[in-house]
């Protein structure tokens, strides 16, 4: 896995000023940071037709998994975070301190998508638990799975 963060596009903050968490002058989207490895996640349908490629930050430690994307202001289509666990198990994710809604894609050890959740922002203070059987969980902007045709049963390949 590399150490370069996925490419970002300019986004203005509410105050109109640009914000960045990267060292590039042109990157203006708050990102998880340069201490994350990255991976390319390729999703194909049941016929083997490639649907999408997602550039993902890798959350492979407890600290990174706990924080997730909560320190990130937005994601573009084709960007995400890949949570990597030691083995396949029942997983539960919440939308703690999130600034934008997500699609959560649960992936088993063989690379098959087992569950997809569309997770809106939490407004009442209660954290909904989104559950699924997974060794990997890919988070992307909400609606991305619908726009790209990603569905349960599709296959995922992770390229380092």
N, C-alpha and C positions, 0 to 999 in steps of 0.2 A: 504494500500500500504506500502511496506517495504521501507527501506532507504538504501539498499545495491545496488550498481551499478551492472549492468550485467557483467558477466565474460568476460574478454578480452583475446586476444592472443598476444604474442610478435610481435612487428613490429619495424623495424629499421627506423630511420629518414634518410633524404638524406645525412646527415653528417656521418651516421653510428652509431651514439649514440642512445641509447634507450631513449624514452620520456614517461612520465606518468603524469596523473593528478589525480591519485588515491594514496592511502597510502600503497598499497600492493607492495612489492618489485618485484613480478613477473609480474605484469600488466604493459605493456609497450605501450598500445594504449592510445592516448589522449582521454579522455572521458568527457562528460558534467560536471561531478563532483559529489561529494557525497551529495550535497544539493538537489538532485533530488530524488523523490520517484520513484519506479519502479513498473511495472505491467507485467504480462504475457498475451500476446495477442494470442489467438488461432483462426486460420482461418480454416473453413470447407467449403467444396463445397456444391452444392445444394442438394446432397444426404445425407449430414451430415457426410461425410468422412473427418476426420481431415487431412488437408494439411500440416500445419506448426504450430509451436509455436515460437513466437518472444519474447525475453526479451527486454523490452522497458523502456527507461527513460521517465518519465511523465512531459510534459510541460503544466502546468495548471495555469500559471500566465502570465501576459502580458510580463514581462521581459524574462521569459524562452521561451515563444513563439516567441518573436522578435529575440532572439539569436539563437534559434533552435539548429542545429548541426554545426553552423558556427565555433565554437571553438573546433571541433572534427576533428582529422586527418583522421580517417577511421572508417568503421563499418565492422564487420564480418557478414556473413550470419547468420540469427537468432538473430541479434541485430537491434534495431531501436529506434526511438523516437515517442511517442504517444502524439499528441496535443489534449488536452481535453478542450472543450468549454461548456459554460452554456447551450446552446441550438443549435438546427440544423439551419443552415443558409447557404447562398452562401459564400464560403470561397475562398480566393486567396492566394497562396503561391509563394515565389520567392526563387531563389538560391543565396542569399546574402552572400558573403564572404565564399563560400563553397570550400573545398579542394577535394571533390569527388562527382560524380553524384549520383542521388537518384531515386528511385521509390516512388511516392507519392500516397498513397491509401486513398481515401476519403470514409468515412463511415457514414451512417445516424444514427439517434437516435435509430433505431431498430436493428442496427448492420449489415446492408446490405451494401456491397461495391457498391458505386454509380459511381465512376470514378477512373481510374488509369492513372497516368501520368509518363512517363519516362523522367526525367529531367537531361539533360547533364549539364556540367559546362558551365557557362556564360563566353564567351571570348571577346565579343565586348563592354562590359560595360552596355548594355541595359539589364534590368531584365525582363525576360519573366514571365508573371503571369499565374500560373497553377490554374485553377478554378474547383470547384466542390461543390456539396451540401453535407454538412457534419456537424456532431456534433463532430466527431473525425477525425483526419488525422494521419495515420501511415506512417513514412518515414523509408525506408529500402534501402540497397545498390541497385544501378541501375541494373536491370536484374533479381533481386531476384524473382519478381512476375512471370516472364517468366519461370525461372528454376524450380519453385515450383508449377506452375499451378494455381496460384491465379488469379481470374478473377472477373469482374463486376458481381454482383449478389451473390457472395459467402457471407457467414455469418461469423461475427467476434464476439468473446466472450472475454471480458476483465476480467481477474482474478487479484484480488488485493493481 
